[in-house]
Amino acid sequence: MSTDDELNRIREARRAEIQKQVEAQTNQQFEMESQQAAAAQEESDLSAAMRTILTPEARERLARVEIARPDVAITVKRHLSTLHGNGQIVPPIDDATLKRILKGLDDNSRRETTIRRI
């Protein structure tokens, strides 16, 4: 085997390695874009559902909750959308009802802290 043959073999191996890396990055980017598009679509669907389920005052409150605690707001939106889809709630939900729902979630998420002295 000559030096040129070995050099060509090394070059081909490196090209194949780079090609695999590029393909992996492309696939990863495609998956990320797909996930972002799905999340945007879900957000759009939830927002449209909230326009029909909530009163304007309740939507304002939920928007303020979303600014402070986005995870809680998404949970509430999903829950309300599911309940509405199943026919378990009758829209429109007013601000007082939304307050009770948020308070119920807040009470469930708090843990009681105890301090023991040893």
ABEGO torsion letter per residue (X at the ends): XBAAAAAAAAAAAAAAAAAAAAAAAAAAAAAAAAAAAAAAAAAAAAAAAAAAABBAAAAAAAAAAAAABAAAAAAAAAAAAAAAAAGABBOBBBAAAAAAAAAAAAAAABBBBBBBBX
